[in-house]
């Protein structure tokens, strides 16, 4: 009985691991934003979206857990496209009130 409970816990924890990784990188990005390093924070959030796209392609639907919204290809395309766009915008903005 103990083995069954341990296996059930591992599968539940493993199911949310990809989302937890993406959430951790996003949290680091938000931390950098709060510390007034907006460019680094935005790039980290973009990287989190690219990580979500990669994980969505590599893991099964059951393992992807909360990263699953639509089909695998649509999710990967949208996560990757948005992540790339966020990184490009963050890296190309110059001047303005946020320049540091």
N, C-alpha and C positions, 0 to 999 in steps of 0.2 A: 504494500500500500504506500509506503514511503517513497519508493521509486516512482510510482505513478504521479504523486504530487509534485515531486521534483521535476519530472519531465514536463508536466503541465505548466509549471512556473517558467521553465526555460523556454518553452514554445511561446508563451505569452510575452515574455521579456524580449525574445528574439524577434517577435512580430513588430514591435515598436522601436527596435534599434535603428533602422534607417531614418525614421522620423526624428528620433532623439538626436542623431548626428546632425541632421539638417537644422534642427532647432538650436543645437549648441552653437553652430557656426553663425546662425542668425543672431543669437544672443550676444556673441562677441561683436558682431557688426553694430548692434544697437548700443552696446557699451561704448564702442568707439564714437558713435554719433553723440552720445550724451557727454563724452569727454571733449567735444568740439573738434573732433577729427572726422568731419563729415565724409571726406573723400575715401578714407580708409574704411569707414563704416559702410558706405554704399558699396564699395568693392567687395567687402566681406559678405554682404547680403546677396550680391550678384553671384559670388562663389557658392553660397548656400543653395541658390537656385540651380546652378550648374551641377552641384553635387546631387540635388534632388533628381535632376534629369538622368544623371549617370546611374544612380541607384534604382530609379524606375525602370531603366533598361536592363540592369543586371539581375535584379531579384524578382522572384515570382510575385504574382498579385497578392497572395496571402502574406508573404514576407514584407511587402511594401507597406502594408497597413494603411496609415493615415495619408500616405503620399498618393494613394490611388484616388483619382477623381473621375477620369474618363478611361478610355482605352490606353494601353501602354504607350503606343506610338504618339497619340495626341498629348498625353501627359508629358512625355519626354520632349516633344517638339515645343510645347508651350513653356515648360520650365526652362529649357535650354535657351529659347529665344528671348524670354524675359530676362534671364540671368545675363546673357550676352549684352542686351540693350542697356541694362542697369550699369554694367561695367563700362561700356563705351561712353555712356553719358557722364558717368562720374569721372572718367579719365579725360574727357575733352572739355569740360567746363573750365573756363579761365576767367579771372577777374570777378567782379561782383562782390556782394556783401559777404559771401562765404569763402572767399579766397584766403588761404593761409599758407 
